Amino acid sequence: MKNVIKLKDRVIYQIFPRSFYDSNNDGDGDLKGITEKLGYLKELGIDSIWLTPTYETNFVDAGYDVLDYKSVWKQFGTLEDFKEMATKAKELGIDIIMDIVLNHVSNEHDWFKKATESRDNIEHNYFIWRDELNEEEKKAQSIFGGSAWEFVPSVNRYYFHLFSKEQVDLNWAHPDTIKAMVDVINFWYDLGVRGFRLDAIKHVAKTFDDVNSNPYFAWCEGAVDFLKAFNEQAFFDKPDAFTLGEASGITADELLKYGAGESKVSQNYYNFSWWWIGWSNKTGRNGFDANWDYKQFIYQQQPFQHNEQIDPEMFTNFLSNHDTSRSISRWGDESIFREESAKSHALMLMTLKGIPCIYYGEEIGLLNTHFVNRDEFRDVDVANGFADLVDTKKVYSEDEFIKYLNINSRDAGRSLMQWDNSVNAGFNKGEKPWFILGRNQKEINVAKALEDKNSIFYFYKELIAMRKGKFHDVLVDGTSKIELLSSGAGKITRNYQNQELIAILNITNKELNLEEDLTAYTQVLSSYKDNKLVTNTLRPFESVLLVKKEV
């Protein structure tokens, strides 16, 4: 069946459910909490909500260690709560995007329990096993550190895990595995889900011929065939469903290869162009490069923006997500220019070609959570970082590592949503939350943002309305060019037929002298509340949207 979804028109809002809103005051955000806040999200203007995993889990890796694909984690509620949320969302014109963890399950999933009982059980086929490891296989390392193999005495074999040892990789080379995952899609589709984020899509195949050349097993031989078989079985009868692939670090060439033509395995992919900016050269996400260059915002996007073969429906842009810290804390300004930097980032995100995805809290300028000691962190990646970089290799002292984690870690970005200035920032009614409280709740909260028509919230709302309204054609279908001006400012140009929009972006904390002649344009929007007409100087984090005057 032909797909009927106009994916390129979407504006996605990502929710990390445990941190969003706790409706029953037990310390954990939940599905009923999301349902209660759907009206707020409708007011913002989004039309799709991506939920990070809500399945039964041990929460070793934020729900990506699945215990049961056809369940809801008890902390989040019940399947009935999910149905209620999906029904209410549909009434409001909002689609739910389910996070489908394709690559692995928890080592306590029933499939794996049965797989470890006997080699003869059908579930044993679902996983990657070795009786002995050859020299190449021994080289395989987990992304979270240490060997990617774990021995199971009950079957006298090693299983493979690309992520934590609690996340066992599925064997997509076996048709039983594909059949099981198709069944998962059917289950959630029947409950009202229409969007499916295909997690870790590029890792589903494993070949061990030359581990050093492809240590993260990206797009190994067989991946396309496995995923095409999965798509054909799962989506052939679902014209109103859509898929978004997560393939971290995907290049423009890979996007064309795996997002179009014979090797297409997902309708859309997340664009990771900005993901790495500010990461340490030697320790990655769990470190910080103080010499990061804002010009990378421009250069990294150019291959995606300038290639006219890349359709806007094929990729999704984002500033932050559950795997990163928050853009305002990493690249913006947390104090004097907090609002201006948040609005500049918003303008950059919303004027690019591609589908925009807003991470919960970005619309109010939510900051990174700051930690004081290592016991406050919850992320397995951080725990492994302490064990490896502090305790074993002694790359960092504990205090130094915590400083870097407060800038760049995944935990820093999983802040509790701040709804008002009451107890626990309105996250709940007073029970101790699962996560430590965020910062500056008096100034940064939804209630305050809704009272101020010049707030970051209303800036996002206006940009979304423009994207869906008077500037729809040029912002969705227009050609796109992103460049660095001689002044150091960024410039995004969108053209569609006789309409032209430009965004002039100062994403620095310095004044920039602008040499562009803007007299042919009308200023539409500014990151500064005074909306002062920009001529030859951009104030720190001053960014503007302009439309070319009709001749």
LINMO-V641065 format. One record per run of one state. SS is the DSSP state (helix for helix, strand for strand, loop for the rest). FROM is the first residue (numbers start at 1). TO is the last residue. Records with the same first field share a line. If there is no record, write none. Layout:
SS: FROM-TO, FROM-TO
//
This chain:
loop: 1-6, 10-10, 16-16, 20-30, 37-37, 45-47, 52-55, 58-65, 69-78, 92-94, 102-103, 107-109, 116-121, 128-128, 131-134, 139-140, 142-146, 148-148, 153-156, 161-166, 171-174, 191-194, 200-200, 204-210, 215-222, 236-241, 246-251, 260-260, 264-267, 271-279, 281-283, 285-295, 307-311, 319-326, 331-337, 352-354, 360-361, 365-373, 377-379, 393-397, 409-410, 414-422, 427-445, 452-455, 469-471, 477-478, 485-489, 497-498, 506-511, 514-520, 527-536, 539-543, 549-551
helix: 7-9, 17-19, 31-36, 38-44, 79-91, 110-115, 122-126, 135-138, 175-190, 201-203, 211-214, 223-235, 252-259, 261-263, 296-306, 312-314, 327-330, 338-351, 362-364, 374-376, 380-392, 398-408, 411-413, 423-426, 446-451, 456-468, 472-476
strand: 11-15, 48-51, 56-57, 66-68, 95-101, 104-106, 127-127, 129-130, 141-141, 147-147, 149-152, 157-160, 167-170, 195-199, 242-245, 268-270, 280-280, 284-284, 315-318, 355-359, 479-484, 490-496, 499-505, 512-513, 521-526, 537-538, 544-548
//
